[in-house]
Amino acid sequence: QVQLVESGGGLVQAGGSLRLSCVASGTIVSANRMGWYRQAPGKQRELVAGITSAGSTNYADSVKGRFTISRDNAENTVYLQMNSLKPDDTAVYYCNKRSFLGTPLLGWGQGTQVTVSS
């Protein structure tokens, strides 16, 4: 059974930083395309960052240059370093295994709430 557990969210002022973690069990993150998604109140869930098994990364335009996705193969964990946070980044953040097109392939975990105050 695959389980993804997100953590690291919190309340931060605009301009601050957070690092989110996604610990995986039942799947190997280094062997899969993984992604961080977010869902803000009243909005659709969106893919904000992805990493391939080869280590290539891609980002939504809204976070490019501010967010960095990475992974620790030994810990089977995917990270999202978020810098220069803005109030618009406020959302629940989720990780998931994803397809080439970014479609999430697993059920959703509980996510981790990120709130950025102005």
Secondary structure, DSSP 4 states (H G I P E B T S, - for coil): --EEEEE--EEEETT--EEEEEEEESS-GGGS-EEEEEE-TTS--EEEEEE-TT--EEE-TTTTTTEEEEEETTTTEEEEEE-S--GGG-EEEEEEEB-TT--B-S-----EEEEEE-
